[in-house]
Amino acid sequence: MPAEHITFPGHAGTPLAARLDLPSGPVLATALFAHCFTCSKDIPAARRIAARLASMGIAVLRFDFTGLGHSEGEFSNTSFSSNVADLNAAAQYLASRDMAPDLLIGHSLGGAAVLRARAGIPSVKGVVTLGAPFDPGHVAHNFEDALPEIAAHGSAQVNLGGRPFTISREFVEDIQAETLLPAISELHAALLVLHAPQDAIVGIENAAQIFTTAKHPKSFVTLDDADHLISRAQDAEYAASVIAAWAGRYIDLAPPAPPPGAPEGVLRVTESSPDGYLQDIQSGPDHHAYADEPLAYGGSNLGMSPYGFVSAGLGACTSMTLRMYARRKGWPLLGIDVEISHDKVHAQDATTGNPSRIDQFTRKIYLQGDLSTDQRHRLLEIADKCPVHRTLEHGARVVTLLQDTSTQS
């Protein structure tokens, strides 16, 4: 997906590093993503969620909080309140570009921050939390052994995720004083809570407290056995798909008219990860699917193979064509099942006489209803007139254009 690497001033005026993931087509809405405590905007879960939303027309801004990742400033001078202020600064930046955020997404402490920040961002229609604590003070357990030193000396250096961070007394006092209950109960936006029951960092009881405190509309979806960082690709893809489907109910994602020459609009396929073969397929804002290869061919088997989609197109078009004809004739066709299998078979090249292999789609049609023999034979003839069948038999022209990638990362 196209992306912009940008900076904008944070709460203290220091530049914050951000990435704006943009759709390949028109921007239909905007989301603002807040990362977890001491993480960065580039964690796998954030990347996958941003890619999934961008594929359906939602631009996503994800940035590093002050003193983290590529952002300037000192982490030791930050607090939960400063994170909230950074979120408001990010929202103001987006608004300055006529892209005021419609959706806030926060992971872990970032989830608590978006709940708190919502009141200051009136454009928001939906809020999503992933593994978020109900009490921001919960993060203190990450460095509880250092709390006495922090209290006595004003700060202490702690090791979090293999990296050193300086935690100040002000930070501890800020998270301990913060309560999210008023912010959640007066959210005035749709809420989606995503949490894993086996989350070892932020317990599932936090999700229960957030959910019960919020007013409707609200939804809760379990992330099953995902870890706190949602580090496995399949867990991140699942979370991204849930967020994308949910967001469509609360954000207007009406696309513009399709371009000339593309009556059904533009279908976009985006590589989900360069490590395998998983592909993210988006047809307008409403229809999404995954394509993949089986495990035996090096894929992750999270979607149909490309030939599986071709077979599905043939089967669906066959069934639709039969239904259309039977309905027009008033015939008692009660149900249709179409089975498609694909294989490559030997054929004789008519021009050279050399043996070759061609694609063969074997189609079995099952018709339910009190149909006469003549009606069944006629429907079998009609099946061969389905548009996809004709395309496959007659061939099609594919025009391939290499686009400029200067705006892509």
N, C-alpha and C positions, 0 to 999 in steps of 0.2 A: 504494500500500500504506500502511496505518497506520504511523506512526512516532512515536517519542518523542525529543525533544532533551533530553539529560541531561548531568550532570557527575558525576564521581567523583574521589576523590583519587588522584593519580599516585604514583610512587615517592618523591617528595620532599614529598608532602602537598599540592602545588598542584593546583587543579582542572583536570581534563582534559575537554575538550568532546567529546561523543560523540553519535552517532545510532543508535538502535535501530530497525531496520526489522523490522516485525512482519508475520506473515501475516494475511490477512483472516479466516482461520478459526483453528482451534486451533494452538498452537505444538507441533510434533512434535519439534523439535531446535533447537540453538543453534549459531551459528558466530561466531567472533571474527576480524575482518579487520585486518591490519596493513599500512599504506600504505608507499610507497617513500620513499627518502631525500629529505628536504626537501619532500616532497609533503604532501597532506592527505587526510583521510577522504573528501573530495568529488570525487576524480578520477573521470572517466567510467567507467573500468574497475571501480572499487569500487562505484559506483552501480548499474551494470548487473548485476554479479554479485550484489549484495545483493537487487536486485529479483527476479532469477531464482530465487534460493534461497527468498526469502520467498513466492513464488508456489507453492512446493511444500511449504510448512509449516515452513521453517527460519527462525527469527529470526536476524538478523545485527547484531552490534554492531561499528561501525567508529568509531574515535576518532582524534583528533589527538595525536600524541606531544607530550611536554613542549616548549613553546616554538614549536610549529608550529600552523598553522591558527588555530582559535579557542581553543586551550588556553593556559593561563597558564604562567609559568615562562620561563626563559632558555634558548634553544637552545644558547648557548655553554657552558652548564653540563651539557649532556647528553652521552651516549656510547652506544655499542652496548649496553653492559650496562644503562644506564638505560632504554633502549627495551625490553629484555627484562623489566626490572622493571615498567615500565608495562603490558606485556602481562599479567603476573601480577596486577597490581592490577585490570585490567579483568576478568580471569577471576574474581577474588574478588568483584568487584561483581556479576557475573552469578550466581555461586553464592549470593550473599546474597538473590537474587530467585528461587531455585530454578530457575535457568536455566544451570547450569554448562555451559561450552562442550563440544560434541561434536566440533567441527571447527575447526581453525585454518587460516586462509588468509593468506598473506603475499606481497606484491609487492616485487620487487627486494630492497633491504636488509631490508624487512619480512619477506620470505621467509626470509632468514637468521635473523631474530629469532624467528620462530615455530618454526623448527627447534631453536633454542637454548632457547626457553621451554617446549617440550613437556614436559620432565622435571618442571617445577613445576606442571603442570596435569593431574592424574591422570584427569580425566573425558574427556579427548580420545581419540577413536577414529580420527581421520583428520587428516592434515596435507597442505595444498596449497601449492606454491610456484609463483610466476609470475615468470620472468626473474630468479631469485634467484642471487646469487654463492655459490660454495662457500667462499670466503674473504672474510669481512667487510672485510678490509683492501683489497679490490678497489675500494671506493668512493673511496679516496684519489686515484685517477686523475682524479677530477672536479676536484681542486684541487691537482694535483701541482706546479704552478708556485709555489704558495704554501708548500709544505712547508719550504723553508729559512727563510722568515720565521717560520713557526709554531714551528720548532725553536729559533730564536734569540730570539724575543720572547714565546713562550708562547701566542700566538694571532695570527690574521690574518683580515681580512675578505675574503671571496671572493664572486664573483658566480656563482650557480647558478640556471639557468633564468630569468635576468633579474632576480633578486632578491639582495640582499646578505645574507650569513650570516657570523657569526663562528665560525671553527673553532678549537678550543683544542688545545693540545699533548696534554692528557689524552684528548681524543677520538681523536686520531691514534694515541696509544700503546695505547689500548683496542682499537681495531679491528685494529691490527697484531699484538697479543698473542692475539687470539681465534682459536681453531680449532674448527671445527664437526664434525670427524671423529668424536669420541666421541659427540656428541649425535645425529648422524645414524645411526651404527652401532647405537646403543642407543635408537632412537626409540620402539619398542614401540607403534607405531601404523601404520596403512596410510598410504602416501605416494603422492601424485600430483604429478609434476613437469611443469609446462607451460613451454615455452620456444620462442622463435622462433630458427631457425637464422641469421637475418640480424640478430639483435639487435646493434646497434652499441655499446651501452653495457655489457652483460654478455654475454660470448661464450658460445656454445653449449657449449663445453667445461666450463663450470660446471655445467650440467645433467647432463652425462655423469658428472662427479665425484660429484655428489649422488646420482645414481641408482645408480651402482656401489657406493657406500659403504653405502647403505641395504640392509636385509634385506627379504625379502618379508613381507607383500604390498606391492608397489610397481608403479607404472605411469608411463609417460612418453608425453606427447602433444605433438606439435609444433604451434606456432602459425603455421607457414608464414612468410609475409612480413609478419607484424605488427611494429610498432615496439616499442621497449622499454616505452613507457607504455601500449601496447594502446589507442591513442587512437581508432582507427577503430571505428565502431559495430559493423560486422559481425564484427570480431575479438573485441571484448568480448562480443558475444552468443554467439559460438562458445565462448569460454573459459567463459562462464557455463553454457552447456548441458552442456559436458563435465564441469565440476565437479558440477553437479546430478545428472547420470546416474551419475557415479562414486560420489558420496557415498551414494546409495541402496543401494549394496552393503555399506556398512560401518556405516551408522547406521540404527537401527530407525525407520522412518517410517510405522508402522502408524497409519492415521487412526482416529478414533473412529467409532462407528456414525453413518450419515447421519441428518440430521434428519427428522422426520415430513414426509411429503409429497414427499420427494426420494429415492426408492429407489435411485437411482444416485449419490447424493451431489451436492455442489454443484460445478459447473464455474465457474471464475473466469477472467475475461479482464482483463488489466492492460495499459494503454498502456505500451509499452516506451520511447517517446520522443515528446515533443510536436512534434518537428520533422518527423515523417513520419506513416505510418499503421501501423507495425509493432505488432502486438498479441501479448502473451504469454498463451497459453492453457494452463491447468493443470486437469486433471481428477483430483483426488486426488493422492497423492504419486508415482504411477507413470506417468501419461500426460501428455505435454507436446507442444505444437505451436505454430507461429507462424502468424499470419494477417497478410496484407499486401495491398497493391494492386500491380499491375504498374507498371513504370517509367513507362509512357505515361500513367498516371493519378496520377503524383506519389508513388508508393510506392517501396520498395526491392526488391520482388519476392523477399523472403526467406521467403515462405510463401504458401499458397493464399489466394485471395480469399474473403470471406464466402460468396458464392454457390458457390465451389468446395467449401467445407465442406458446404453444403446438398446439393450434387450427390454428394459423397462419402458422405454419410449415406444417401441414396437408393440408391446403387449397392451399398454394403456391406450394407444391410438386405435388398435384393433377393437378393443372393447367399446370405446366411445363411438366408433364408426358403426358397429353392429347395433348399439343401443339407439343411435340416431335413426338408422334405417327402420328398425323394428317399431320404434315409436311412431314414425311417420306412417307406416303401414297399418298400425293398430294390431300388430301380432302379439300373441300371449308369451312374450319372452320374459321370464321371471328372474333370470340371473345369468351372468356370464363369468366364466373363468378362463383365463388364457395363460398357458404355460409356455415359456420361451427357454430354449437352450441354445447356446452358441458354441460353435466349433469351427476349426479350419479343416477343410476336406480337400482331397486331391481333385484336380480338374485338369482338363486338357486345354492348353493355350491354342485358341483357334487360329492364330496368325503364324505362330512359330512351330507348333506341334510339340513344344517342350512341356513337360509336366509342371504344374504349378499348384499352389494351394489358394483356395478362396474361402471367404467367410460364409458359413452356412448357419442360418437361424432356423431352428425347427420350432414350429408353432403348433401347439395342441389347444383346440378350442372346445370348451364344455358349455353347452347351452341347456338351461333349465326352462321348463315350461311345456305346455301341451302344443308343441309345434308339429306341423305335418312334415312328411319327408321332403316335399318340394320346398317348404319354407326353410328347412335346415340346409338344403343344398344351395338355396339362394343366398342365405346368410354366409355360407362358406365362400361363395363367389364375391360377396360384398367385402369380406375380410381382405381380399387381395387389392381392394381399392382404397384401403386406408392410406392417408398421405405419407406416413412414415414408411410403410411398406414400399410405396412407389419410390420414395427418395432412396431407400436402400438398394432397390433393384436397378433404378435408372442412374444412380450416382448423383453427386452434388459437387459444386465448385466451392473450394475453400480459399478465401482471400486472406492472406496473412500479412500484417503490417507490423514492423518493429517500431515501437513507440519510444519517445525520448524518456530516459530514466534520470535526467538531471535533478528532478525534484524528489526522487525516491532514495531511501537509505538502503 
